[in-house]
Amino acid sequence: MHPWCLLIHASGGPEGGGKPLTRQNTQNYICRANNREFSIHAPMSSTPPATPRGLEGVVAANTRLSDVRGDIGELIYCGYNINELAGQVSYEEVVHLLHHNHLPNRRELEELKATLAGFRELPQGVIEIVQTLPKDTPPMHAVRTLISALGCFDTTCDDDSQHSQRRKALRLIAQIPVVTAYFHRHRQGLPLVHPNPALGEAANFLSMITGHAPSRDQENTMDMCYVLHADHGMNASTFSARVTIATLSDMYSAVTTAIGTLKGPLHGGANEGVIKMLQEIGSLEQVDAYIEEALAQKKKIMGIGHRIYKVLDPRAPHLKRMAQKLSESLGESKWIQMSERIAELMLSRKNLHANVDFYSATVYYSLGIPTDLFTPIFAIARTSGWTAHVLEQLADNRLIRPQSNYNGPVGLKVTPIEQR
Ligand code: COA
């Protein structure tokens, strides 16, 4: 029997609940169906199987960093459930966890904080680039460009020693909030607020964008958002960072790639889309009609649905609680009420749950953060995860180079240009 016929048979065919195929090496394939695994040997010359759309179900790497358990709604960072970490550890502790695989003791934490604070100042050349960017540049474009520019001012950019890679990872974690805040101040025509080494990551960023120190509550809220966004398995931007570094490119290129990937509305850009949608709907009374019409037009509702989570995204309840608390303290319950109604409708109509972007949007909005900084904030927090994945990829690297399934014509003959 031809190997692919065997595969289709083993997976029960398209209706048989068979999961996509995973290529194990050049000649062996693993097929999973009905909780059973089949190992198939196929010669290189065989026609490859149909590719799962969007690589759904394909395992692209082994990682010790985080695990997304979509069927039971769990997120694990290096062995710790996110519910265990949220509210108990700071973002800096999570950075240490992702980069060293264990939570820091007091001394390690103080050292890390001092290192990050010491790395915040930008090279003068990058500050000059910030000031030449058009003020109407969307912040994600600006952040992507400035992270790339940071590589031009780091003479160790192509130094691939482990020490240098780790140093660059921490520099990026420390500098991405600074480029974001500098650009934000520049576009408003306001003087730049320089980083304050006495403040932690969350408080420093808030003070750099607003020009004044945040309250303890605001700092804690932002810190918790950073913790919840730090890493998330093989999400699209992390995958792109790993693909880039697997060519033995450099840390700045990998993070630049990841930022470009995060920007899209199907990934990190969704949080901005949530607020735009809430503003477009306008009031609680309009929610039902808006959602019905959007669904009738097959429009996607931002902040709803997830490729991996088939139950509630475990980050969403934390963000929802924060959004509720902030709304109460501001005496402005409209946005959270509208969000809750949208989530309720989407669950009953489509069996789709809110994801991380849904309530984080209301949290940032309630903190007074401009809508177009929501996705850059996601990038700031996720830089800890991206860089940890880059270091992990480098520790056991192999070029990531999948195949494509050519389904175009063959044997065409060139018609002379005058006759085309
Ligand atoms: N609003 C309305 N319908 C949605 C939806 C949403 N937010 N998310 C998924 N669906 C529907 C699709 O229309 C499709 O329905 P159909 O089978 O009747 O055509 C089905 O659910 C599967 O959607 P699909 O886009 O193929 O799922 P995916 O796994 O490729 O996509 C997301 C996952 C996250 C990209 C998708 O849910 C989405 O676009 N969500 C909105 C953007 C967002 O919040 N992104 C942030 C993710 S953390």
Boltz pocket constraint, residues with backbone or C-beta under 6 A from the ligand:
constraints:
  - pocket:
      binder: B
      contacts: [[A, 54], [A, 265], [A, 266], [A, 267], [A, 268], [A, 270], [A, 298], [A, 299], [A, 300], [A, 301], [A, 302], [A, 303], [A, 304], [A, 305], [A, 306], [A, 307], [A, 308], [A, 350], [A, 352], [A, 355], [A, 356], [A, 357]]
      max_distance: 6.0
